[in-house]
Amino acid sequence: MVHWVLAIAVGVLVGPGEDSKKAVEEFKARIKDAKSVHEKALAIRALGDAEPRDAGAATAIARYLSPVPGDLCYLLPVTAADALGKFTGCAAASRALVASAGAYRKLPYVSTRIHAAIGRVGHESALGLFEEAALGADGDAAVAAVQALPNFPTPLALETLFRLYDLLEKKPSPVAERAQKEMIRVVQKISGEKYPSMKELAHWWSKRAGSFKEPPKPPAPPSSGPLPPTLLVELLFRENQGTSTANTGASAGMYPLASLSGAKWTGTCALNGGPSAVEWDRTGAPWAVDLGGVEHLRQVKSFTITGWALCGDGREVPAGRDLGAGNRILSWLVPGKTGDGVELVWRSDGSLQLGIHQPADASPARTPSNKVPVVDAKAKDPGEANMAAWRFFAVTYDPGPATGHVKFYVGTWQQDVALVSTHDYNRGPAATKAAPALSVGNVPPAIRAAAPERAFRGVIDEVRIYASAVDGAGALGLPELKKIQNRETPP
């Protein structure tokens, strides 16, 4: 279906102008010579950076909004969307992106990038798509649509926001209230005014609209460095009910849901992290969140694991013959002393430890103690004790440098994430085979019966895995980690 839709969209676009024909021909030659999906993505990015950014170049790029065999992580559609997002005001780019949006409706990782690109293009032909989302029943989609509107020309964005706000006034709901709050915040940001109500902001604009002149937008800067990493897995635990949770990462095309095996929903979640998180039994029951054998983890060269953890009990069981000590935060490790894969564990002294192709307790990659403390069970106010013990954690791995392959970062709800330790630990690619399963809060299902007490004892929220199969881009830096912690636009 997506190929047919895009064929129609591309067919109505204007062909290359004289100024862009050379760039398009060079692009086609690079695509023809490309030996991998990664090389094709680099060619797409280069054409997106070339001047002029006209309908001809947009047409050439738009063809790669369709998924292709072998591109498990949707690298080409995402790169094409990011490239087209630089075609400010280009009708051809906007039409192609809008035509592709529906095909990825059930794949948030791609659809989010497409909608962001449509907003950056800012062509009025796409307004209907954002209006539909802003007035819809999905709160996250409504907020995202409102946040994208400032990318359109300022008069168009403001008039649209005022109109949508009035429409939502006529059908009040929790989703409408959430969207309206975001609309006021967005209009305040656009205008630079602090008026607390939309009525006052609309009155302010009515006196200035006639004389307003839109300042020219600077052209999008050329891209540099490696391609951004892929968000392979994203488990936000927002459902607060049921026996499964959505995977909104790139692997959702094959693995859209993770199952809750005993683990329970809880409203004790990371601050501002949504309505719920997942809680594990504090006695070490064999509970987990399991995502089936993730093909996407094969041949990962560099990666970043992030999440929030609240530890409720400090006990851990000793190591077994093939199973290391520690309570698992996340694991896709095949059992055995030289097993394939990765595991991240919590140790009884409050440290985190990373194992790659071996049990974590055999690894030198371990933080200092008390970086993820146990909740103070004797505190007079349990709520304050929980808030004090929540930790945002991140661990990155990149075997490329000569030293410092693993880095651990920790933050709190009050303090930005910061580097806490660096370790020399080169274990080559993080996985050479598809993971038999990716498990949060426990060892994978195949060995769980033999290791029933290695579960994490507490609450885990917002787990993400970023990765690159070709270079060190999967190991995110501190600025990117702060954005993830503070729930800003991720890489």
N, C-alpha and C positions, 0 to 999 in steps of 0.2 A: 504493500500500500504506500509506504513512504516513497519508494522509487517513482511511482505513478504521480503522486502529488508533486514531488519536486520536479519531475519532468515537465508538468504543466507550468509550474512556477518559473522554471528556467526558460521555458519556451517563450514566455511573454516578455522576458527581459530584453533590453536593448543590447545589441552586439557590441563588440569592442570598438572603441574609438581609435583614431589613428595614433594618439599619444600612448595608448596602453597596449597596442597590438604586440609590440616587441616584448614587453614584460609578460604578457600572456603566453606568447610562443616559448619564451625561456622557461616559464613555469611548466608548460606541457612537456618540454624536453626533460626537465628535472623529474617530473612524475614518471615519465617513461623509463628513465634510468634508475629510479629508486629501487633499492633492493629490500626495503622493509617499510612497514607502516610508519615507523619513526621518521625515516627519510622523507616520506611523502608529507608528513605533518610539517616538517621543517620547510618544505617547498611551499606549502599553503601559507605558513606564517610569513615567509619572505614576500609572497605576492601581496599579502595584506598590508605589508609595510611599504610597498612600492607606490610611487606617485606616477600618474594621478590615480586616485581611488575612484574609478568611474564604473559605469554599468558593465562594461566589458570585463573588467577584473572581477567584479562581483559575481557575474555569471559563471566565470571559470571556477571560482571558489565554491559557489553554491552547490555545485555537483557533489561535493564531498560532505554535504550535510546528511546524506544517506549513509546508513550503516553498511559495512562491507565485510565479507567473510574474513576471519582471522583477526579482526580488530575487536578483541574481546572487551577492551576498556573504552571503546568509542572515542579513541584518540582523534581520528579524522573529523567526525562531526563536531567535537568540542573545539578542536583547533580551528575548523572552518567558522564556527560561530564566533569565536574570539576575534578572528581576522575580520569578519564582516562587521563586527561591532565598531571597527575603526572607520567605517564608511559613513561618516556623519551626514545625515540629511539625504542619503542616497535611497531613492525609492526602490531600485532594483534589489539592493541588499535587504531592505526592510521586507519586501514581498517574499523573498526567498526564505528568510528566517521565520516569518509568520506561517508560511506554508509548511515548514518542517515542524513547527511547535507541537501540533496535534499528534504527530507520530510518536513523540517521546513523552506523552502525558504521564505514562506509568513508569517513567525512568527519571526521577527527580535530578539525578546527577547531571544529565544532559539538558533536560528542560530548563533547569535553573540558569545554565550558561546561555541557552538560546534566548530566554526572556531578558537576561541582563544585556545581551548584545542588541536586542531589539530596542531596549531603552536607550542604549548609547547611540544607536543610529538616529533615534529621535524623529522619525518621519511620521507625519500625522496619519498615514494610512494604517499604522499599527495601533492606533489608540483604542479601537474596539476590543482588541485582545486584552488590554490592560483594564479597560472598564469592566469587562465581563468578570475578570478575576477579582477586581476590587469590590464588586457587588455580590460575589459568590459566597458559598457557605464554608469555604476552606479559609480559616483564619490566617495561616501561614502564607497561602497564595495571595490573599488580599493585601497583607502587609507588604509582601514582595512587590506586588504591582504598584502600590502607592510609592514605595521607595524608588521605583524605576522612573516614575513620571517626571522628576526634575531633569532627566536627560533630554526631554523634549524642549523645544523653544519655550522660554519663560512665560510669555503670555498664554500660550496653548496649555502649558502645564498648570498654571494657576487657575485658569477658567475651568479646566477639566476637574481639578480638585474641588473647587467650590461647588460645581454642579453635582459631582458624586457625593459630596458631603450632604447636600440637601436631599438627594435621593435616599441615602441611608437613614436620614432623619424620619422618613416616612415608614420605614420597616425596621424598628429597633430590635436588636439582638446582641448577644455577647460578641459575635463576630463583627457586627456592624460597629459596636462601640470600640472594639479594638482597632478597626480600620480607621475610624474617625479620629481617635487619639493620634494615630500615626500621621493622618492627614494634617492635623494642626501642627505637629512637630515638623513635618516636611515644609509646610508653607512658612513657618517661622524661619526655617533654615534658608529657604529661597529668598525671603524678603529681608532677612536680618532684623525683623521686628519681634518684639516680645509679647504682643497682644495675646491674651490667654484663650480667646474664643475665635471660632471661625467667622462669626458675624463681624467682629472688629477687624479681622484680617481682610475680609472681603470689602469692607468699607474703606480700609486703607488703600487697597488696590484700585477701587473704583475712581479714586482721585488721581491716580498716577498712570493708569493704563493708557490714556490717550497720548501721553508724552514719553512713554517708555521706549527706549531703543535697546535692542538686544546687542550686547557686546559680542564681537566675533569669537568663536571658540577656537582655541589653538589646535592645530592638527595633532592627531594621536602620535605619541612618540614611537619610534621604531622599537621592536622587541630586541632583547639582548639576552645572552646566556642560554642555558639549556631550556627545553620545554618544561612547563610546570609539571609537578608530579600528579599522578592520578589518585583521586580519593577512592581507593578500592572498596573499602567497607565503611559504612556509617550506620551505627545503631544508636538512635537517639532516645529510645524507650519512652515515647510520648503517649502510647496508647492507653495505659492505665487499666487495661482489661484484656481478657483473652489469653490464649496460649501461644501467641506468636507476636513478633515485633518486626516492623518494616526495616529492611536494609535499603538505605537511600544512596549508597555508593555506586560506583561504576559496575560492580559485580551484580547489581540487582537485576540486570537483564537475564541472568541465569539463576540467580539465587535471591529472589525478592523478599523472602521471609526467613527469619531465624526463630526457632522454637524455644519456648520456655520449658525446660525440663526440671520441674520442681520449684525453680526460682519464682519469687512472688513480686507482684507489683506493690509499690509503696509511694506515698505522697512525700516521703522524706527524700527530696531530690536536691541536686546542686542548685544553689541560689540562681534564680532567673533562668533555670534550665528547662522549664516546661512543667507540665502537670504531674509527672511521675518519673520514677527510676525503677531499678530492679534490685530486690533484696535477697541475700543468701542467708540460710540458717546459720546461727552463730555457734552451733555445735559441730559444724563440719559435714552436714548432710550432703549427699552427692547431687547437688543441684547445679544447673548450668543454663546458659543460653547458647544454643548450637546452630551454626550456619553450615549447611552441608558442604561436602568436599569442594573447596574453592579453587577452581582451576586458575584463577587470576593470580594466586600467590606463587605460581610456578616461575622460577628464574627471576625472582625479585632481587635486584642488586642492592638497592638502598631503600630504607623505609623509615616511617615515623609512626609510632603508636601514641595516641592521646586519649585521655578520658578523665573522669572524676571518680574518686574513691572515698568512701567513708568506712573505716575499719571499726567493727564492733566488738571484736574479740581477738586477743593476742596469741592464741594457741596455734601451733603448727605441729604436724607429725614429722618424724625423722625420715631420712631418705630410705628408699627400698633398693632392691637389686637394680632395677632399670628406671626407677622413678625418683627424681631428686626431691629434696625437702622444699618446703615453702608452700604457700597457698596461692593458687593460680589466679592471676588477674585476667590473663589471656593466653591461649595456647593453640598452636597448630603444629606441635612437635610430635613426630612419630616416636614411639617409645624405643629405648635402647641407648647405650652410651654414645653411639655415633648416629643417632636418629636424625632424619631430615626435618627441618623446620625451626620454629621459634617458640619460646615461651617466656612470659614475663610473670614473675612471682613476687609476692609480698612475704617478707621474713619477720619473725617474731620480734626483732629489735626495731621494727618500723622502717626497714630499708627495702628498696626494690632491687631486683636482680634479674638480669637478662641472660637467657641461654639461647645459643644458635647452634643447631646440630648437636646439642648435648643438653642434659638437664641443667637448669639455671644455677643450681647450687655448686656446679663444677666450674662456673664461669668467674673470671675476675671482674666482670662488669657489674658492680654492686655499689649502690649509693651509701653514703654515711647513714648512721642510724637515725631513727625518729623523723624521717622525712615524710612518712605517712603514718601518723600516730594513731593509737587506739582512742576511741571516745572515752572521756572521763565518766565512768559509770557512777561516780559519787557526786557528780555536779548537782547543785541545787536546781538548776534550770536545764533539763535535757535538751531543749531546743537550742539554747545557746551553746551547749557542749557539742551538739552535732555541727552547728555552723563553724565552731572553732576547729573541728577535726576534719572537715571536708578538705580534700586536696585535689588540685588539678595536676595531673602528671603527664609527662611526655618523655619518650625515649626515642632517640634517633640512631640510625646505623648506616654507615657508609664505609665500605672497605677500600675505597679509592685512595685516601690520603695515606701517608707513611705512618702517621700516629693519630690518636684521638678518634678511633672508629665509632665508639659509642659515647653518647652524651645523654645525661639525665637532667630533666628540668622539673621543677615543682613550684606551684603557686597556691594561693588560697583565694577565698572569695573577696578578700580585702587587698591582697598583694598580687601584683603581676607575676607571672611565671618567670623563674630565673634559673640559670644554670647552676646545678649543685655538684656535678662530678663528671669527669671525662676519663675514658678508659681506652687503652690499646687492646683491641680484641678483633682481629681480622679473621673472619671465618668464611670468606668468600661470599658467593651469592646466598641469600637468606633461605632459599628453598630451590631444590632442583626438580621436585615433583609437585603435582597438585596436592593440596592439603587434604587428608582424609576427612577432616572437619576443622572448622575454626570454632573454638569454644571460649566463651567469656565466663570467667568465674570458676573454671574447673579444667581438668585434663579432658582431652577428646573422648567421645563416647566409647570407642573401642577398648579403652583401658580403664574406664571409670570404675568398673566393678572391682578391679584389682587395686584401686587407689581411692576408696570411698571418702577419705577425709582430707583431700587436698583442695577442697573448694575454698574460695575466698569467704570470709566471715564478716559480712557487712553489706554495704550498698555500692553499686557501680552505676554510673550514668554517662551518657554521651561518648561512646567508644568509636574512635575513628582510626583507620589505617591508611596512610598515604604511602605511595611507593613509586619507584621507577625501575624499569627492567634494563635500562641502558646506561645510566650514569648516577651521579650522587644527588640528583635533584630530589629524590625521595626523602632525604634527611633535611627536614625543614629547619630554618634558622629562627632565632629568637623573635624577630618581628612578626613572622607568620604564626608562631605559637601564641603570641599575645593576642592576635586577632581571633584565633580559635577559642582561646580561653574566654575572651570577652564577647564572643559570638558576633564578631564582625564578619565581613565577607571573607570566607576561607580562600586559600590559594587556588 
